[in-house]
Amino acid sequence: MTKIQTLDGFVDAPLSTIEGLVEALRHNEKQQESLRGLHAEFTRQIVRKAGGVQQAAKILGIDPKTVRAHERASGVVMVVYRGRHTTKIDGDGRVYGETGHGEDSNDQLEADRKWFKISPAHQMTLLAVVYISDGTVVRVREVQNGCPWEWDEDREKAALPLGAPLTAEELAERYPTLPFTLGAAHPMVRGKIREYISL
C-alpha cells in the first residue's frame, strides 16, 4: 500500500490500481474546490472593506481584473442553449425562449428567468446566465446578489432574480475568465440545453 499525498495529509490508496488513483484525485478536487471558495470569500471581504475593486487591487498589488476573477473563482455560470424552434408558450401564456421583443423588454426578462431546475450546490454558486441562440452568444444576465429566488408550487424549479443584460464592457470587467463574448459564435451541441461552467 502506497500513501498518496493530498492537501490535508495522506490517503491510503494503491498506486497500482486505477481505483486508488481516482479516489485520491477526487479527494484533492474536493479540497481544491473548498480552497477556491475560501479564496473567493476572502477577496470579496477585502473588496468590501477596502471600498471597491480598484482600492483592493492597490492593496493586493494586482490588476483590478484579477481581483474580479478571484472574487468569482468559486462561482459558476449557467449556459442556456436555444434554437430557432425553442420559442414556446407555457400554460399561462408566457413566451419562453427568444421572444423577439428586445432584450431589454419585460417579456424577454420573464422568458430568461423562468423556470430552471437547479441543484442546491449550484444555487449557492450561480453568478450569471449566458444565453446562446442559434450558435451565437446573445446575452448575459447576472443573478442579483441578496435577492430572493421564486419557486414553483412544487419547489422544484426556480425563477431567478436576474438583472439587465450586461454590456460587452461590463462582461469583460466583471467576468474576465468567462470564455464567452457577446456576439461570438458558440455552436450548440445536439441534445444539450444547459451546462454549467466554473469561473
Salt bridges, closest charged atoms under 4 A:
ASP8 OD1 - HIS27 NE2 3.27
ASP12 OD1 - LYS3 NZ 2.78
GLU29 OE1 - ARG26 NH1 3.11
GLU33 OE1 - ARG36 NH2 2.47
GLU41 OE1 - ARG44 NH2 3.15
GLU41 OE2 - ARG48 NH2 3.47
GLU71 OE1 - ARG68 NH1 3.39
GLU71 OE1 - ARG72 NH1 3.69
ASP90 OD2 - ARG94 NE 3.11
GLU98 OE2 - ARG82 NH1 2.67
GLU98 OE2 - ARG139 NH2 2.75
ASP107 OD2 - HIS101 ND1 2.65
GLU110 OE2 - ARG113 NE 2.83
GLU110 OE1 - LYS114 NZ 2.96
ASP112 OD1 - ARG82 NH1 2.94
ASP112 OD2 - ARG139 NE 2.73
ASP112 OD2 - ARG141 NE 2.72
ASP134 OD1 - ARG84 NE 3.93
GLU142 OE2 - ARG72 NH2 3.53
GLU142 OE1 - ARG174 NH1 2.50
GLU150 OE2 - ARG113 NH2 3.03
GLU170 OE2 - ARG174 NH2 3.75
GLU173 OE2 - ARG68 NH2 3.95
GLU195 OE1 - LYS192 NZ 3.64
